[in-house]
Amino acid sequence: MLTITGENLGLQFKDIQTGVRIGKVACTPVEAEYISAEQIVCKLADATGYRVQEAHVEVCVRDCTHTDYKAISPKAFTFVSPYFTRVQPSKGPLSGGTHITIEGSHLNAGSAVAVKIGLHNCSFERRSAREIVCVTPAGQTPGGTPVMVDINSAELRNPEWRDAVDHHWHQPGYHQRAQDESQNCTVLNNTVMVCLAPSVAVSEKGFSETGSGPDEIGFIMDNVHTTLVVNETFSFYPDPVIEPLSSTGLLELKPSSPLILKVRLMEIEAQVLIGDTPCVLTLSESQLLCEWPNLTGEHKVTVRVGGFEYSPGTLQIYSDSLLTLPAIIGIGGGGGLLLLVIIGVLIAYKRKSRDADRTLKRLQLQMDNLESRVALECKEAFAELQTDIHELTQELDGAGIPFLDYRTYAMRVLFPGIEDHPVLKEMEVQANVEKALTLFGQLLTKKHFLLTFIRTLEAQRSFSMRDRGNVASLVMTALQGEMEYATGVLKQLLSDLIDKNLESKNHPKLLLRRTESECAGEPLFMLYCAIKQQMEKGPIDSITGEARYSLSEDKLIRQQIDYKTLTLHCVNPENENALEVTVKGLNCDTVTQSMLRTASSPDSLRSRTPMITPDLESGTKLWHLVKNHDHSDQREGDRGSKMVSEIYLTRLLATKGTLQKFVDDLFETIFSTAHRGSALPLAIKYMFDFLDEQADKHSISDSDVRHTWKSNCLPLRFWVNVIKNPQFVFDIHKNSITDACLSVVAQTFMDSCSTSEHKLGKDSPSNKLLYAKDIPNYKNWVERYYSDISRMPVISDQDMSAYLAEQSRLHLSQFNSMSALHEIYSYIVKYKDEILSALERDEQSRRQRLRSKLEQVIDTMALAS
């Protein structure tokens, strides 16, 4: 049957009924398969006598004489003669089910194919040009049966194919599992077939070490059912266990040495291959002894037990061949030469090691000497300093610590650097000006006016930080007699500041202008004296301020200097009968340094002689005590010691150890509620309680935030400033080296008040490394200090008011209030419009007529000017 598809293939079947042919061979259309204008299915006539192998398909519609109604296919149709030569296999079981392959040529020709074995159809599966595959039916009787292939009614015959009684068995195996296996049997002849037992590793049935038989044994062979169950016995054993040859998998042996394999569960005869060569086996209970023929080189070891195959590793077999005489001589000569080289290397190494040991011992000795020298120097310096401090304490018992009076202390804190401030002088003013300033002073005592005045000033861009400090100091000066009122204003400003900073999610920067705790004055003064005396025990560079003893790396002389101690006897030239002042100095001191030592000696402190301020004569040339360690022309030979300058950093430790007791005494006194017998000032407890109230008001439970607020108020605002500047409290002169050392102590104090952890490394500043081990202990003191204060009884407002009233009475006449008011008024003039506008906008200010009162002050002052 030939199917032709295309376009315009007639509208009716009769249009093409006689119009289809292939070359000269007619093709009769089948009406049932015809699709108008699209498809023609026709049956090709017999072309046996047609000699042309290829011809084109012609289709004509109605009129075959006219070329317009005729179509010819572009591709030719090929006529072939299919035939087959043999059938494989040629035998099969009588029950059928055997896949046979019919081999030949042009077997894919035509549109239909059928295969018969005798009178029964062979079930067709597939075909190609050279073969047809089908499944045999069941036979009737044993013997030969013809095979016929029908391709479009063309019958192809072959010599007989025999149905044999002898079955070709294949795919044998353990029943219920054999279907999963394929081609695991080999047929040797008609009576013998060798099969590999199928794996039962996935079976749920257990097998003992002595062997276990399966439930059934059977073979699957086409459609043969009689072989599915065979009544024979068969035993399965667990797989043998063979240990590896070595941990690396490679075993080295000599040719004469047998290979011993350690095995378990070896119940079946095994075969061992060295490479591809089998070896002779001797089997014991737990070992396989393998002897192989002469082999050398590397070979894989394989053990086969039935269908089980395992490689325990690789065998390296060395050859026993003898070396020739020249080879032996060459090896001996090379070995001797190598031995000489090794001996020479060992001698050189021994010599180098001996030199290195000597160098190491020398360096160790130098380090031990350095350590001993530093320890001895620290011990001696501490003992000497303790003696000097004891003497100083005894001398001060009569004269007392040189505290500044309250007025001088307040001026240095409130107006640092200004010695002659207007508030210290009497101010001569006209009567109307005095009246205006008095009225202005009364306005300042009105809390709402003062708060509006301060807030308006802080809102101005031109109001600098310096102006803020100046106004705050002037207000505190003017309100010396109204301490209670001033404290209330401060509380309100602090509360507003906390509210503002919490709204912007920042920690508040709290400000307290002054706090007193004179009980810590003695340890602070003793620390200052200890630092000063320890610094002056060694050379000090008059120009750079660098010293042999220092807590600051920047102010440390990094060279070895020879010096001697001198005792100077100084006489007052104005009074030769006065007692001599004995001063210890150094032979490398300048005249100026010697005069300063005299001015600060205990005798001078006891007699309260004026401090000497030496004037340098014009034209005097100053020289460094030593060459600056950053000098570009410095050479190794210029140093007093060949050690690098960093070695002298150990002097920082020595100085720190000497002063440790005095630093501990100061910190312990500051961070103690008892203050060595003196009661805690009421202002501190009152202020800390106020901060806790503000934290509770804003629901702040974070202890670090409360700790930071308290540290910013008292230790970091007041004590750091006093530690760095003891001249605010004492009548002393502070030089540059003492200032550098006090800065290191102040930095340690700041780190002790911090709640953050400081990560230190080899690149951290020396001043932080110096007290790194002490800071955790100091932090515990700070925590204890804040905790002890919180547990103390609450200070009532009445007690605080009484305390402030007493302070106001004591310091009422310390400063000229008119001068302070006049200075404050200058800011009224500068920001007049802004302040008046702020008073006008505020309802309570309008109610109290504060604007009109201020305008009255302004008008009066304007008339006076």
C-alpha positions, 0 to 999 in steps of 0.5 A: 500500500502506497500513501500519497499526500499533497494538494489538489488531488481531486475533489472526488474519488472518481477524479483519480480512480484510474490516474495513479501509476509508478512509472509503468506500474499501475497503483489502484486507489482505495476509496475508503482511504481517500481524503478529498484533495489531500491523500491517496492510498493505493495498492501497487500492482505486480512489478515482477517483470518491470526492469526499472528499479526507480520510477517517479509517482504520477497522479493525474486528475480526470484528464491524463492527456493534459499536462496541467492535470498531471503531477509527478513526485520530485523523489523516485520510488524504488522497487526492491526484492526483499529476501532473508538468509537465515534465522537465529537462533535456529532452535527453541523450546516447544513452549515458544517465547523465543526471540528470533532474528530473521536476517536478510536484505530489504526487509523493511520494504513495503507497508506491512509484514507478517511472519509465520512459523508453520501455521502460527504467527510469530509475534512481530516486534521490530524490523530494519533493512537487514533483520526482523525480530519476532517472538515464537509461538508454541509448537505442536510437535517437536521437529522442523517447521518452515518460516515464512515472511509475508511483505505486502503479500510477497512470501519469502521462504527459508530452509526449515527452522527446527523446534527442538526438544532440547531446550536452550536454557538461559537466565537461571537463578534463585527463584523470586530473584532470577527475574532481576538477573540477565545472561548469567549462564554460559551453555557449554553443550547440549547437556552442560550449562554453567551459571553464576549464582545471583546475588542475595545481598538485598534479600531479607532472609538471613544466611549463617556462616555454616551455609543456608539454602534458598527456598527454591532454585529455578531457571527462566528459559523463554516460556518453559515453566517446568524449569522455574522450580528445580528440586536440587540443593544449593547453599549460600555463604556470607561474603568472605572478609579479607584484610588489606595488605597494608594501611597504604594499600601497598606491600613490598616483598622479595621474590622468594617471600610468600604472600600471606592474606588474612581471611575470615569466612572463607568456606569456598575454594578461592583463586588469587591473582598476582596481576593476571597470574594465578598463584598456588594457594594453601588455605588454613582457618584464617590465612591464605598462603600464596606462592607465585612464579618469578615476578618483579615490579608492581602488581594488583592482587585480586581474590576471587571466590565464586562471583565475589571479587576483591582487591586487598591492595598492590604488591611491590616485588623487588628484584634480587639481581646482583650489582656489578663490580663497577656499580659497587665501586661507584656506590662506595665512592659516592657514599664515602664522598657523601659521608665526608660532606656530612661530617663537614656540615656537622662540624660547621653546624656545631661551630655555629651552634656554639657561637649562637649559644654563646651569643644567646647566653650573652644576651640572656646575661644582659637581659638579666642584668637589665632586669636586675638593674631595673628592679634594684633601681625601682626598689631603691627609688621607691625606698628613697622616695618614701623617705623623702615623702615621709620627711615632706609629710613631717615638714607639712604637718606644721605648715600644712598643705598649701591649699588655695583660698576659696576665692582663688580656687573659684577664679581658677576653675571658673575663669582659668587663665584670667588673673585680674577679672572684673568680678574681683574689683570694686565697680564704681557706678552711677546711682541709676546704673546701680539701680538698673543692675540691682533690678537686673539682679532681681530678674536673674533671681526669677527662675523663669527669666533666667531659664528663658535668658539661658535658652535664648542665648544657647539658641543663637548661632553666634553664641560660642562654647567659650561664651557658654562657659563665660556666662555660666561662670558669671551666673554662678558668681552673681548667685553666690549668695543664692546657692539653693536657687542656683541648684534648682536652676541647674537641676531644671537645665540638666533635666531639659538637657537629658530630655533633649538628648534622649529625643535625639537618641544620643547620650547626654553630655552633662555639665557641672561647673564645680564640685568640692571634695577637699578630703582627697586634697592630701593624696592628690598633693602627695601624688604631685609631690611624689611625681615632682620629686621622682622626676627631679631625682634624675636629669631633666632637659631644660629645653624639651622637658624630657626626663630620665624618670617619666610616666610619659613616653614622649617625655623620656630621655632615651640615653644613658647619662652619667650624673651625680647628686649635689647638696646646695646650701642657699642663703637669702641675700636680703637676710644673711642671718636667715636659716640656710635652705638645703636643696639636693640637686644634680651636677647637670642642672642649669642655674634656673633648675637649681633656683626652681628646686630651691623655691619648691623645697620643703624649707621654702614651703614651711617659711612660705617664701615667695616663689622665685621666678628667674629671668633669663639674661638677654643673649643667653644660649640654651643647650639640650642636655642630650641630643634629641632622640629624633635628631637626624644626625644621631649615630650609634656611637653617640649613645652612652649605651649600644642598646636601642632607645626602646630599651629605656622604656623600662624606665616607665615601668620603674617610675610607675612602680615607684609611684604606684602607691600614691596613685592607688591612694588617690584613686581609692580616696576618690572612689570611697564613700567614707573618704578615710573618715570624712563624710561624703559631700551632700552635693554628690549624693543629691546629684546622683539621686537626681540622675537616677530619678531622671533615668527612672522617669525615662524608663532607662534600666541600662546600668551602663547609661546610668554609670556614664551619666554619673561619670560625666558629671563628677569624675570626668568633669571635675576630677580629671580636670583637677588631676591634670591641673593641681594648680587650681587647688594648690599654690604650686608651680607645675612644669612640663614633665610633671604635667606629662606624668599627670596627664598619664594618670588622668588618662588612666582615671578616665579609662577606669570610669569607662564601661567599654572594654579597651582592646590592647595590642602591641601597637597601643600607646605606652600610657595605656599599656602601662596601667593595663593590669591596674584598670580592671581593679580601678573599675571595680572601685568605681562600680563599688563607689556608685553602688555604695552611694545609691544605698546611702540614705536619701538627702531630703530637699530640706537638708540640701537647702540648709546646706546650700544656705550655709554655703551661700552665707560663707561665700556671699561677699567673695565676689563683686556681684555688680561687676558680675551683673554688668558682665552678664548684661553685655550679653543682654545688649548683644542679643536684646531683640532675641531675648525680648521676643522670647519673653514676649512669646512666653505666656508666663513671662507676659503674666509676670511682665518680665519683658517690660521689666527688662526694657526698663533696665535697658532704658536706664542703662542706655540713659546712663551711657 
